[in-house]
């Protein structure tokens, strides 16, 4: 082997890990999504508890969807050899939703949270090469888009 070939081979090896590590793995994407769904279930539950019987009925149905989403993602995680993660901390929009104290605050926070979820799923789809897993994520993305619309209407916001 010549020196030039050796240097070119070494350069290729050095470049490959940087490219490969730049993109998250399918498992990492699924873990992020299921943690978001777990946060959603907890945050909607906290909001329902805060508002009690005066809360929007939409929250009950949406919270049930979040549990279904987490279960679907747990199945996909198992398919790639990963367990369901433990209960996550509430952060960002999920913490804001859980901490809202009145109907208007809950609905506004819920819309922001659904915006965040739609964005996360849209971004995640590009990194999911398995068609079945991508279909699961796309279906959940559509559900979050519906949630966002329902919550906007409940909050008296214009569509958009």
C-alpha positions in Angstrom: 0.0 0.0 0.0 1.3 3.4 -0.9 1.4 6.3 1.5 -1.1 8.3 -0.6 -3.6 5.4 -0.5 -3.1 5.1 3.3 -3.7 8.8 3.8 -6.8 8.7 1.6 -8.2 5.7 3.5 -7.5 7.4 6.9 -9.2 10.6 5.7 -12.3 8.6 4.6 -12.5 6.9 8.0 -12.2 10.2 9.8 -15.0 11.7 7.7 -17.4 8.8 8.0 -18.0 8.9 11.8 -18.7 12.7 11.6 -21.4 12.1 9.0 -22.9 9.1 10.6 -23.1 10.7 14.1 -24.7 13.9 12.8 -28.1 12.2 12.3 -30.0 10.7 15.2 -30.7 7.0 15.1 -34.2 5.7 14.5 -34.2 4.5 18.2 -33.2 8.0 19.4 -36.0 9.6 17.4 -38.5 7.1 18.7 -37.4 7.7 22.3 -37.8 11.4 21.9 -41.3 11.0 20.4 -42.5 8.6 23.1 -41.1 10.9 25.9 -43.1 13.8 24.3 -46.2 11.6 24.3 -45.7 10.6 27.9 -45.3 14.3 28.8 -48.5 15.1 26.9 -50.4 12.5 28.8 -49.1 13.9 32.1 -49.6 17.5 31.1 -53.2 17.0 29.9 -53.9 15.0 33.1 -52.6 17.9 35.2 -54.7 20.4 33.3 -57.8 18.4 33.6 -57.2 18.0 37.4 -56.7 21.8 37.7 -59.9 22.7 35.8 -62.0 19.9 37.2 -65.5 19.5 35.8 -65.4 22.9 34.3 -62.6 21.9 31.9 -63.1 21.4 28.1 -64.3 17.9 27.3 -61.8 17.9 24.4 -59.0 17.5 26.9 -60.3 14.1 28.1 -60.4 12.7 24.5 -57.0 14.2 23.7 -55.4 12.8 26.8 -56.7 9.3 25.8 -55.1 9.8 22.4 -51.8 10.6 24.0 -51.8 7.3 25.9 -52.7 5.5 22.6 -49.8 7.3 20.8 -47.3 6.3 23.6 -48.5 2.7 23.3 -48.1 2.7 19.5 -44.6 4.2 19.9 -43.7 1.6 22.6 -44.5 -1.1 20.0 -42.2 0.5 17.5 -39.5 0.9 20.2 -39.7 -2.8 20.9 -39.3 -3.5 17.2 -35.9 -1.8 17.3 -34.9 -3.4 20.6 -35.5 -0.6 23.0 -37.7 -0.6 26.2 -40.3 2.1 27.0 -38.6 4.9 28.9 -39.4 5.8 32.5 -41.8 8.7 33.3 -40.2 11.9 31.9 -39.9 15.3 33.6 -42.3 17.9 32.3 -40.4 20.5 30.3 -41.1 23.3 27.9 -44.7 23.5 26.6 -45.7 20.4 28.5 -44.7 22.1 31.8 -46.5 25.2 30.8 -49.7 23.2 30.1 -49.5 21.4 33.4 -49.0 24.7 35.2 -51.9 26.6 33.6 -54.5 27.7 36.1 -57.6 28.6 34.1 -59.5 27.5 31.0 -58.0 30.2 28.8 -54.5 29.5 30.0 -54.9 25.7 29.5 -56.2 26.1 26.0 -53.5 28.6 25.0 -50.8 26.3 26.4 -52.4 23.3 24.8 -52.3 24.9 21.4 -48.7 25.8 21.8 -47.9 22.3 23.0 -49.7 20.8 20.0 -47.8 23.2 17.7 -44.6 21.8 19.2 -45.7 18.2 18.8 -46.6 18.8 15.1 -43.2 20.3 14.5 -41.4 17.5 16.3 -43.2 14.8 14.3 -42.6 16.6 11.0 -38.9 16.8 11.7 -38.8 13.2 12.9 -40.3 11.7 9.8 -37.2 12.6 7.7 -35.1 10.4 10.0 -37.3 7.3 10.1 -36.3 4.9 7.3 -38.5 2.0 8.2 -41.8 2.5 6.4 -44.0 0.9 9.1 -42.4 3.2 11.8 -42.7 6.2 9.6 -46.4 5.4 9.0 -47.0 5.2 12.7 -45.3 8.6 13.2 -47.3 10.1 10.3 -50.6 8.9 11.7 -49.7 10.5 15.1 -48.7 13.7 13.4 -52.1 13.9 11.7 -53.7 13.3 15.1 -51.7 16.2 16.7 -52.8 18.4 13.8 -56.4 17.6 14.6 -55.8 18.3 18.3 -54.3 21.7 17.4 -57.4 22.6 15.3 -59.8 21.4 17.9 -58.0 23.3 20.7 -57.8 26.5 18.6 -61.5 26.3 18.0 -62.2 25.7 21.7 -60.0 28.7 22.5 -61.9 30.9 20.0 -58.8 31.3 17.8 -59.2 31.5 14.0 -58.0 28.5 12.0 -54.5 28.6 10.8 
